[in-house]
Amino acid sequence: MEMIVTEDEVESLTTAWRARWGRNPIAYQLRGWNADRWVRFHSLPESKRYAETEDEYQIILDRHHRVLTELGAAEEGLYVIAVYFEDEQGRISSDPRHPDAVPWLTIEPGDDSPFEVAASLYVSMTSFDRQTLDPLLRGAADEELIDVIIASLHLRWLYHPYDGGADVIAPTAHDRDVLKNRHADWLSTHPAGL
């Protein structure tokens, strides 16, 4: 179930994000900032990157929901953050998979930004609900939604689904290790865990 994000909540999120994470919320950079609590899970067996069948999409969605459940997503509300860019006319198109999203931050090109143009981060709040999350997770898996971050309302953990898997920033190194041990067969064989 989507919840409307108010101006006050956007302001509170900005303050809480800066206090907790201290950097811009650029999803694919999370692992570098938080290596001690980071783990990457692959979405499909044998590290297959993209689903080709509905059965494979179901595996992807089930893996996402399993890890999110283990992080405690069902016990509290969630923020969903995604990056959008302006089109040629200077407009930002909303995405039906991210309903009720409101503008949060704009990241201008520069030293701290990997983007060549301004990136607009939009945020929504939702409950842990497959009807709401599955379209977002599938959009991330198909690389149609980019730099998605799902976070608890307390920002204790961060979850970045992408095409091929998900990066998790667990609350503690111990929590990360528990997840890694539970889902060892979802890990990469790459020495750096990528």
Sequence and secondary structure as in RCSB ss.txt:
>XXXX:A:sequence
MEMIVTEDEVESLTTAWRARWGRNPIAYQLRGWNADRWVRFHSLPESKRYAETEDEYQIILDRHHRVLTELGAAE
EGLYVIAVYFEDEQGRISSDPRHPDAVPWLTIEPGDDSPFEVAASLYVSMTSFDRQTLDPLLRGAADEELIDVII
ASLHLRWLYHPYDGGADVIAPTAHDRDVLKNRHADWLSTHPAGL
>XXXX:A:secstr
 EE   HHHHHHHHHHHHHHT S   GGGHHHH GGGEEEEESSGGG  S  SHHHHHHHHHHHHHHHHHHTGGG
S EEEEEEE   TTS     TTSTT EEEEEE SBTTB  SS EEEEEEEE S HHHHHHHHHHHHTTSSEEEEE
EETT S EEEEETTEEEEE SSHHHHHHHHHHTGGGS  STT  
